Amino acid sequence: MNSIVLKKWTLLAHNCNDLRNCIQFDTYLKQITRRMSSVLTTDSINQRVRHMEYAVRGPIPQRAGQLEKELKSGSGEKKPFDEVIRANIGDCHAMQQKPITFFRQVLSGSANPLEMHSNPKIPKEVKERVDELLNGCGGASVGAYSESTGVEIIRRHVAQYIEERDGLPSDWQNIVLTTGASEGAKAILGFINSTADEGIPTGVMVPIPQYPLYSATLTEMGMNLISYYLDEQNQWALDINELRRALNESKSVCKPKAIVVINPGNPTGSVLTKDNIENIIRFANENNLMIIADEVYQHNIWDPSAQFFSFKKVMNELGIKLELASMMSASKGFMGECGLRGGYLELANFDSQVKAIFYKMLSARLCSSVLGQIAMDCVVNPPPKETQSYDLYMKEKKEGLESLRTRAQLIAETFNSIEGIQSNRVAGAMYAFPKIILPPKAIKAAADKKQKPDFFYAMELLETTGICVVPGSGFGQIEGTYHFRTTILPQIENLRKMMSKFKEFHLNFVNKYK
């Protein structure tokens, strides 16, 4: 503080008989303090960002990271476990899933084509695919920007994949390649947000339990989340009366504009029936809502009685034309290439002028990673049957999916064998979302720590066993019920070990607080 400021401050203070009531002194003090403080404080930043939450990477996973560092360095107190089991996030390769050989050959060849072409061990079809893809890139390099909507040949391959999946035409010009499906979801939510223009928040219907990307994004954008609850007693099915209730109750506080559907379900592990999908489409049509279909787990169907139906296909069969944004990702399925950030968004039944404005909005982010786009190409356009790579590709794909199917069955059966744990079958996706019956003393102990009961449970699970799961409160749940989400991704022997440790912990926890 310079001498002039100090002299003025001293004079003002001297003239104030009661500093608490000296308005002039108080005002000047605030001005000086403000000048000396940072421009950015927790009060001056975007408060929507401050209040958004993403439980999948929240306090418990953060604590898991600290424990991993302590175990590695040997620092901190001695732990009752020798490893942290990351069951909190659907990251396949982090859990030792092996990559698909064809995918990695195409990716590495795209990054280094000269070395690929000089290597006689690389199959012909890999070299041909790399050449085809690089010919569609500026300067024949993955280091060049693509069009904002993505490399054209890859968008065409995505459209062909959708046509083969649904038996319906797909226009490649309706395809946008994105940085994972998450970017597509955030882009479409931001695009429909008219909160500032209309003076009333835009509302989006979201299933509860939900993937926290949606609640976090809606909070960040100042939009309203309209919660509709899935029916846990009926394998997390959707009740049309619950949709009507949620919509009607929301109309006084927001302008409903869209409904999000996650199928197969995250975190529930459920798969919607065709009847469920038809009812959702009819409901959206009756209430003038667009549909945002999160279909990233479409390859992950474990229950033999379940089947994946795309919203696009069912909508076409019903003869309904409604705006639909469908998402797919290279991060899930049998490929699990989370870190490459590949995904796509298909727009159906969008007005041409509206679509043009959406594409204009996307141009501000330039383009998604070209290597991520190439990963998506490998997913939708695997090696043809007559090629050298085909048999190995099919073997790796089948083994990966069968292993996940076994783990999905194992985890649900084990949970249901433990008193106080109830789990629906894991029909699809990569998660179980069991209900936990907590003793009243445990609920009180959580309240004493100002924690939610399922958070308290999950943190004690982590500190005792090293198993990291996500509390159900991070996804939403009916008041008075408690859950957690765990992945099915640990390799089978590690999963058996994890479930054994979990069972021992749960029984001890219940006994401790009974």
Secondary structure, DSSP 8 states (H G I E B T S, - for coil): --HHHHHHHHHHHHH-SSGGG-HHHHHHHHHHHHHHS-S--TTTS-HHHHH---GGGSHHHHHHHHHHHHHHHT-SS--S-S--EE-SS--TGGGT----HHHHHHHHHHH-HHHHHT-TTS-HHHHHHHHHHHHTSGGG-TTS---TT--HHHHHHHHHHHHHHHSS---GGGEEEEEHHHHHHHHHHHHH--HHHHSS-EEEEEEES--HHHHHHHHHTT-EEEEEE-BGGGTTB--HHHHHHHHHHHTTT-EEEEEEEESS-TTT-----HHHHHHHHHHHHHTT-EEEEE-TTTT-B--TT-----HHHHHHHHT----EEEEEESSSTTT--GGG-EEEEEEES--HHHHHHHHHHHHTT----HHHHHHHHHHHS---TTSTTHHHHHHHHHHHHHHHHHHHHHHHHHHHTSTTEE-----BTTEE--EE---HHHHHHHHHTT--HHHHHHHHHHHHH-EE-EEGGGT---TT--BEEEES-S-HHHHHHHHHHHHHHHHHHHHHT-
